């Protein structure tokens, strides 16, 4: 019999709301499995988890390490918002990941922050990533994939990484998943099909970089450097550099060392 502490389950309130859960031992990718099921007619909401992924992937098709013991989960949703606003769900998911980790590892809460557009950091190192994908053959279907490093992290990642155990928090993927499902349900309700994006944006900004933080944004074949200003009402990253204000819809963000005192990080947690 498997250890109950290692078996992922939905939070009771989420199950009571009618959300389903498919727990797999192994799959190529929980996102890929969710998309296959959507094309076969599955309307969701459906969570899919796997103890191991053989072909996990991150943004821009990058390989995502999927070691047993970490959390690999995807949520399938049908028509979560009007198409122009559907991408906002990345910010919803990032906040839900923060909520779940802060709840299950409260000693780490003050070390957690968000990196645009949808990574969760712990002490400045990546501890979770989010991949949002969709298809529209049968109406809009969105799949939100979350990978949270509980006991393993890559040593050679493009961005420095860590895991909960390495940071001193012994949280199982099953415990984290239960908290995540409840957090996602709350944040989706707050978002309210984009009607509540202003509140989501404010909560994200409270956890994102402080205004004035120097950043470099790597695009396809180029880079933009500047200081963080805000996230605009469309979710674009706004930075100010030598060439003025840039609004960026997609890119990879990295910290940029700069002389002088660091910007104040005294912000209230949401």
C-alpha positions as CSV (number, residue, x, y, z in Angstrom):
1,X,0.0,0.0,0.0
2,X,1.3,3.5,-0.8
3,X,2.1,5.8,2.0
4,X,-1.0,8.1,2.4
5,X,1.3,11.0,3.0
6,X,2.6,10.6,-0.5
7,X,-0.8,10.3,-2.3
8,X,-2.0,13.6,-3.6
9,X,-5.6,14.6,-3.0
10,X,-7.8,17.6,-3.6
11,X,-8.6,19.9,-0.7
12,X,-12.1,18.8,0.5
13,X,-13.6,22.2,-0.5
14,X,-12.3,21.8,-4.0
15,X,-13.7,18.3,-4.4
16,X,-17.0,19.4,-3.0
17,X,-17.1,22.1,-5.7
18,X,-17.0,19.4,-8.4
19,X,-13.4,19.5,-9.4
20,X,-11.9,16.2,-10.5
21,X,-8.4,14.7,-10.0
22,X,-6.4,12.2,-11.9
23,X,-3.3,10.9,-10.1
24,X,-0.8,9.2,-12.3
25,X,2.4,7.4,-11.5
26,X,4.1,8.5,-14.7
27,X,3.3,10.5,-17.8
28,X,5.1,12.4,-20.5
29,X,3.8,15.7,-19.3
30,X,0.8,16.6,-17.1
31,X,0.1,19.5,-19.4
32,X,0.2,17.3,-22.5
33,X,-2.1,14.8,-20.9
34,X,-4.5,17.5,-19.9
35,X,-4.6,18.9,-23.5
36,X,-5.1,15.4,-24.9
37,X,-8.1,14.9,-22.6
38,X,-9.5,18.3,-23.5
39,X,-9.3,17.4,-27.2
40,X,-11.2,14.2,-26.3
41,X,-14.0,16.2,-24.8
42,X,-13.0,16.5,-21.1
43,X,-14.4,19.9,-19.9
44,X,-12.8,20.1,-16.5
45,X,-12.1,21.5,-14.1
46,X,-9.7,18.6,-13.8
47,X,-6.4,18.4,-11.9
48,X,-3.8,16.0,-13.2
49,X,-0.8,15.0,-11.1
50,X,2.1,12.6,-11.8
51,X,4.8,11.3,-9.5
52,X,7.2,11.5,-12.5
53,X,7.2,13.2,-15.9
54,X,9.3,11.8,-18.7
55,X,9.0,14.8,-20.9
56,X,8.2,17.7,-18.6
57,X,8.6,21.1,-20.2
58,X,8.8,24.8,-19.2
59,X,8.3,28.0,-21.1
60,X,9.5,28.2,-24.7
61,X,9.7,24.4,-24.9
62,X,12.5,24.1,-22.4
63,X,13.0,20.8,-20.6
64,X,11.7,20.8,-17.1
65,X,13.3,18.4,-14.7
66,X,10.7,16.2,-13.1
67,X,12.2,14.2,-10.2
68,X,10.0,12.0,-8.0
69,X,9.2,13.8,-4.8
70,X,8.5,17.2,-6.5
71,X,5.1,18.4,-7.4
72,X,4.0,18.1,-11.0
73,X,0.4,19.2,-11.5
74,X,-1.8,20.7,-14.2
75,X,-5.3,22.2,-14.0
76,X,-7.6,22.0,-17.1
77,X,-10.2,24.7,-17.3
78,X,-12.8,25.4,-20.0
79,X,-13.7,29.0,-20.8
80,X,-12.0,30.5,-17.7
81,X,-12.2,34.0,-19.2
82,X,-12.7,35.9,-22.5
83,X,-9.8,35.1,-24.8
84,X,-8.1,38.5,-24.7
85,X,-7.8,38.2,-20.9
86,X,-7.1,34.5,-20.6
87,X,-3.3,35.0,-20.3
88,X,-3.9,36.8,-16.9
89,X,-4.3,33.4,-15.4
90,X,-0.5,33.2,-15.2
91,X,-0.6,35.8,-12.4
92,X,-3.4,34.0,-10.7
93,X,-1.4,30.7,-10.7
94,X,1.7,32.4,-9.4
95,X,-0.2,33.8,-6.5
96,X,-1.8,30.4,-5.8
97,X,1.7,28.8,-5.8
98,X,2.9,31.5,-3.3
99,X,-0.2,30.9,-1.1
100,X,0.3,27.2,-1.0
101,X,4.0,27.3,-0.2
102,X,3.5,30.1,2.4
103,X,0.8,28.0,4.1
104,X,2.7,24.7,4.2
105,X,6.1,26.2,4.9
106,X,5.3,29.3,6.9
107,X,9.0,29.7,8.0
108,X,9.8,30.5,4.4
109,X,7.0,33.0,3.7
110,X,9.2,36.1,4.1
111,X,11.8,34.6,1.7
112,X,9.2,34.1,-1.1
113,X,8.8,36.5,-4.1
114,X,7.5,36.5,-7.6
115,X,9.4,36.9,-10.9
116,X,7.6,38.1,-14.0
117,X,5.7,36.6,-15.5
118,X,5.1,33.5,-13.4
119,X,8.0,32.1,-11.4
120,X,8.1,31.7,-7.6
121,X,11.4,32.4,-5.9
122,X,12.7,31.5,-2.5
123,X,15.6,33.6,-1.3
124,X,16.1,34.8,-4.8
125,X,16.2,31.3,-6.3
126,X,13.6,29.7,-8.5
127,X,11.5,27.1,-6.6
128,X,8.5,26.9,-8.9
129,X,7.6,27.5,-12.5
130,X,4.3,27.8,-14.3
131,X,3.4,26.9,-17.9
132,X,0.0,28.0,-19.3
133,X,-1.1,26.5,-22.6
134,X,-4.4,26.4,-24.4
135,X,-6.4,25.2,-27.4
136,X,-9.5,26.5,-29.0
137,X,-10.8,23.7,-31.3
138,X,-13.8,23.1,-29.0
139,X,-14.0,26.6,-27.4
140,X,-11.2,28.0,-25.2
141,X,-9.5,25.4,-23.0
142,X,-6.7,26.5,-20.7
143,X,-4.2,24.2,-19.0
144,X,-2.2,25.6,-16.1
145,X,0.9,23.6,-15.3
146,X,2.8,24.0,-12.1
147,X,6.1,22.5,-11.1
148,X,7.2,23.1,-7.5
149,X,10.5,21.7,-6.3
150,X,10.0,20.0,-2.9
151,X,13.1,17.8,-2.5
152,X,15.1,18.2,-5.8
153,X,16.2,21.1,-7.9
154,X,18.4,21.3,-11.0
155,X,22.0,22.3,-10.4
156,X,22.6,23.7,-13.9
157,X,19.5,25.7,-14.5
158,X,19.5,28.9,-16.5
159,X,18.2,30.7,-13.4
160,X,19.6,29.7,-9.9
161,X,17.2,27.1,-8.3
162,X,16.4,25.6,-5.0
163,X,13.9,23.4,-3.3
164,X,11.8,23.3,-0.1
165,X,14.0,20.7,1.6
166,X,17.2,22.6,0.8
167,X,15.6,25.7,2.4
168,X,14.8,23.7,5.5
169,X,11.1,22.9,4.9
170,X,10.0,19.3,4.9
171,X,6.8,19.5,2.8
172,X,5.6,16.6,0.7
173,X,4.2,17.1,-2.8
174,X,0.9,15.6,-1.6
175,X,0.5,18.1,1.2
176,X,1.5,21.0,-1.1
177,X,-0.9,19.8,-3.8
178,X,-3.8,19.8,-1.3
179,X,-3.0,23.4,-0.3
180,X,-2.5,24.4,-3.9
181,X,-5.9,23.2,-5.1
182,X,-7.6,25.3,-2.4
183,X,-5.4,28.3,-3.1
184,X,-6.1,28.1,-6.8
185,X,-9.8,27.9,-6.2
186,X,-9.7,31.1,-4.0
187,X,-7.5,33.0,-6.5
188,X,-9.6,32.0,-9.5
189,X,-12.7,33.3,-7.6
190,X,-10.9,36.5,-6.8
191,X,-9.9,36.9,-10.4
192,X,-13.5,36.3,-11.5
193,X,-12.9,35.7,-15.2
194,X,-10.6,38.9,-15.3
195,X,-13.1,41.2,-13.6
196,X,-10.9,41.1,-10.5
197,X,-7.5,41.4,-12.3
198,X,-6.8,44.7,-10.6
199,X,-6.8,43.0,-7.2
200,X,-4.7,40.1,-8.6
201,X,-2.2,42.7,-10.1
202,X,-1.9,44.5,-6.8
203,X,-1.3,41.2,-4.9
204,X,1.4,40.2,-7.5
205,X,3.1,43.6,-7.2
206,X,3.3,43.2,-3.5
207,X,5.4,40.1,-4.1
208,X,7.3,41.2,-7.2
209,X,10.5,43.2,-7.5
210,X,10.6,46.6,-5.7
211,X,10.2,49.6,-8.0
212,X,13.7,50.6,-9.2
213,X,15.1,47.1,-9.2
214,X,17.6,46.7,-12.1
215,X,16.7,44.0,-14.5
216,X,17.8,42.5,-17.8
217,X,15.1,41.0,-20.0
218,X,16.3,38.5,-22.6
219,X,14.3,38.4,-25.8
220,X,14.8,36.3,-28.9
221,X,18.1,37.6,-30.1
222,X,18.3,40.7,-28.0
223,X,18.3,42.1,-24.4
224,X,16.7,45.1,-22.7
225,X,18.1,46.5,-19.5
226,X,16.4,48.9,-17.2
227,X,14.7,49.4,-13.8
228,X,11.5,47.8,-12.8
229,X,8.5,50.2,-12.8
230,X,5.4,48.0,-12.6
231,X,3.1,45.5,-14.3
232,X,0.5,47.3,-16.4
233,X,-3.2,46.5,-16.7
234,X,-2.5,44.0,-19.5
235,X,0.1,42.2,-17.5
236,X,3.1,43.6,-19.5
237,X,6.4,44.2,-17.7
238,X,7.2,47.9,-17.6
239,X,10.9,48.9,-17.2
240,X,12.7,52.2,-17.7
241,X,16.1,52.2,-19.4
242,X,18.4,54.4,-21.3
243,X,16.0,54.4,-24.2
244,X,13.0,55.2,-22.2
245,X,10.0,53.1,-21.1
246,X,9.6,49.6,-22.5
247,X,6.5,47.5,-22.2
248,X,7.4,43.8,-22.6
249,X,4.8,41.1,-23.3
250,X,7.2,38.1,-23.2
251,X,10.8,37.5,-22.2
252,X,13.1,36.0,-19.6
253,X,13.9,38.3,-16.6
254,X,17.1,38.2,-14.7
255,X,18.5,40.5,-11.9
256,X,21.1,43.0,-13.0
257,X,23.7,44.1,-10.5
258,X,23.9,47.8,-10.0
259,X,25.9,50.2,-7.8
260,X,24.3,51.9,-4.9
261,X,21.9,50.8,-2.2
262,X,19.3,48.2,-3.1
263,X,15.7,49.4,-3.5
264,X,13.6,49.0,-0.3
265,X,11.7,45.7,-0.1
266,X,9.4,46.8,2.7
267,X,6.1,45.9,1.2
268,X,3.1,44.3,2.8
269,X,2.5,40.7,1.9
270,X,-0.9,40.0,0.3
